[in-house]
């Protein structure tokens, strides 16, 4: 069964016997979940933007998330029900009321966030590079060139 993050977290919270293989460990989730030792590692979240829009990000040498979120000329979109890691979640919480940042509860495993990016309604999202590629190719059946920039201060895995 494929469900969105909000529903999956509610299922875990209610005691359903489910597994969330890509769940981020947070203090809040530890209060109602059991976390196993990881059996693999994936690259950390990245700032994802379209390659054709790279010039918008060219003046930002090191992608410091606080600095990026302050850039009112750059629009970002995020899944409000998702934990991106405590490091990122803390930064997003500080800027949640900013009008150039769009917080959305995705019912489609973040395909809608990728659609916003591809349509040009937003300039960037935060996602795992492999997931962004899968969402574009499998979720939308498209081929789109995008960049995946590391977020300064994030662990690489």
C-alpha positions in Angstrom: 0.0 0.0 0.0 1.3 3.5 -0.9 0.1 6.3 1.4 1.2 9.9 2.0 3.4 10.8 5.0 0.6 12.3 7.0 -1.5 9.2 6.8 1.4 6.9 7.4 2.4 8.8 10.6 -1.2 8.6 11.8 -1.2 4.9 11.2 1.9 4.4 13.2 0.6 6.7 16.0 -2.6 4.6 16.2 -0.6 1.4 16.5 -1.1 -0.1 13.1 1.6 -2.6 12.1 3.3 -0.6 9.3 6.8 0.2 8.3 8.1 3.6 7.2 11.4 2.8 5.5 12.4 6.5 4.9 11.1 7.9 8.2 13.3 10.6 9.8 14.0 10.0 13.4 12.8 13.0 15.5 12.2 13.3 19.3 8.5 13.6 18.7 8.3 10.4 16.5 10.4 8.5 19.0 7.5 8.9 21.5 5.3 6.6 19.4 7.6 4.7 17.0 10.2 2.1 17.1 13.3 2.8 15.0 15.5 0.0 13.8 19.2 0.3 13.0 19.6 1.5 9.4 20.6 -1.1 6.8 21.7 1.4 4.2 22.5 5.1 3.9 21.3 7.6 1.4 22.6 11.1 0.6 21.0 13.8 2.7 18.3 16.2 1.6 19.3 18.7 -1.1 18.0 22.0 -2.5 16.4 20.9 -5.8 16.0 23.5 -8.6 15.7 23.3 -12.4 19.0 23.4 -14.2 17.6 26.1 -16.5 17.2 28.3 -13.4 20.7 27.8 -12.1 21.5 31.5 -12.6 19.0 32.4 -9.8 21.2 30.5 -7.4 24.6 31.4 -8.8 25.3 34.2 -6.3 24.8 31.7 -3.4 28.2 30.0 -3.0 27.4 27.9 0.1 23.8 27.0 0.4 23.2 28.1 4.0 19.5 27.3 4.5 18.8 30.3 6.7 20.2 32.6 4.0 18.2 30.9 1.2 15.0 31.1 3.2 15.5 34.8 3.6 15.7 35.4 -0.2 12.3 36.8 -0.9 12.9 36.7 -4.7 13.2 32.9 -4.5 10.1 30.9 -3.8 10.3 27.6 -2.0 7.8 24.8 -1.4 7.7 22.3 1.4 5.6 19.5 2.7 4.3 20.8 6.0 3.5 17.3 7.4 6.9 15.9 6.7 10.1 16.0 8.8 13.1 16.8 6.7 15.4 16.2 9.7 15.5 18.2 12.9 18.2 20.5 11.4 16.0 21.5 8.4 12.7 21.4 10.4 14.0 24.0 12.8 15.0 26.4 10.0 11.7 26.0 8.2 9.7 26.7 11.4 11.4 30.1 11.7 10.2 31.2 8.3 6.8 29.4 8.2 4.8 32.7 7.9 6.9 34.1 5.0 4.7 34.8 1.9 7.4 33.6 -0.6 7.5 30.1 1.1 4.7 27.7 0.4 3.9 25.0 3.0 1.6 22.3 1.7 0.3 19.0 3.0 0.9 16.6 0.1 -1.5 13.8 -0.6 0.6 12.4 -3.5 4.0 11.7 -2.0 5.2 15.1 -3.0 4.5 14.9 -6.7 2.6 18.2 -6.3 5.7 19.9 -5.0 7.6 18.7 -8.1 4.8 20.0 -10.3 5.1 23.4 -8.7 8.8 23.4 -9.4 8.5 22.3 -13.0 5.6 24.7 -13.7 7.8 27.6 -12.4 5.4 28.5 -9.6 8.3 27.9 -7.1 12.1 28.1 -7.6 13.1 25.2 -5.3 12.1 22.4 -3.1 13.9 20.3 -0.5 14.2 16.6 -1.4 16.5 13.6 -1.6 18.1 13.7 -5.1 17.1 10.1 -5.9 13.5 10.8 -4.8 13.3 14.0 -6.9 14.4 12.0 -10.0 11.9 9.2 -9.2 9.0 11.7 -8.7 9.8 13.4 -12.0 10.3 10.2 -14.1 7.8 7.8 -12.5 5.3 10.2 -10.8 5.0 12.6 -13.8 6.5 10.5 -16.7 8.8 13.4 -17.6 12.5 14.0 -18.1 13.6 17.3 -16.5 17.1 18.5 -15.8 17.6 19.6 -12.2 20.4 20.5 -9.8 20.7 19.1 -6.3 22.8 21.3 -4.1 24.0 20.3 -0.7 22.8 22.3 2.3 25.6 23.6 4.4 25.7 22.1 7.9 23.9 18.9 6.9 25.6 15.6 7.3 26.2 14.0 3.8 24.2 10.9 4.8 
